[in-house]
């Protein structure tokens, strides 16, 4: 699965898009504990009812978010390599 990524309110894509749309809304909060924030996915919408298509949509959402995140990290003064390291060092754990 390859994802063409363009950010902004009205991006123009090189590939023709359809009316089907999938989405993800994440929300974060500051906490009273130093060095901690809290958050999660508040809402999501798949375009398809088929699991195989939903996995493709998840890959698209992953690519879109990571592309935006690393560009925003650098735009705010972060180092690109350190941003990549922040992503790789995330403590992934199996779902409980």
N, C-alpha and C positions, 0 to 999 in steps of 0.2 A: 504494500500500500504506500503510495506516494501522495503527499499533501502539498498543494500550492498554498503558500501562506502570504497573505497581505493583510496588514492591520489598518484600522481606521474606520470611520463611520460608513463610508460607501466605497469599499475597495473594488477595483476593476480587475477581474481575473483573466488570465490568458486562456483558461479553459472554460467552456460554457457550463454554467451552473443550472441546476433545476430548482424547483420551488421547495423541495424537501430540505429541511433544516434541522440540525441537531445542535444542542447547546449545553452549557455547563455554567453554573453560577457558584463561585466560591466567595465565602465571606470570612474575614478575619477580624479579630478583636485584640486590643491590648489587654494585658492582665496586670494584677497588682504584684506579681512575682517578677523580680528583676530578671531580664534575659528571656522571658517567655511571652509568646503570644498564643492565641487559641483560635481555631477556626475549622472550617470544613466545607464540604459541598452542600449548599443549601438547596439547590434544585438542578435537575438535568432533564434533558429531553432527547430521546432517540428519534430518528426519522423512520427507522425500520422496526418491524416486529420480529425479524429473523435474527437469531443469535449470531450467525456468521457476519451479517451486515452490521450488527451492533458492535462486534469486535473491531470491524474496520472503522466505524465511527469513533470508537475509543482511541484507536491509533491516530486518527485525525486530530481529536481533541488534545491528545498528548503532545503531538508535534506543534500544534498551534500555540498551546500554552508555553512549552519550553522555548520556542522561537521568540515569543513575546517576552518571556522572563529574562532570557540572557541579553536581549537587546536593551531592555529597560535597566538591567543591572549595570551594563556598560554606560548607558546614557546618564545614569545617576552617579557616575564616577568610579564604579567598580571595575576591577581588572577582569578581562574576558576569561583567562585561565582560572582565576580564583572563582569566578561564577560557575564554570564547568565543574570545578572541584566541589563547590557547594551542592550541586545537583547529585554528583556521584557519591558524596559522603552521606547523603540522606539515609537515616537508619530504616530502610525498608524492612517490614516484618510481615509474615503471613497473616491474612485476615483471621480474626478470632471468632 
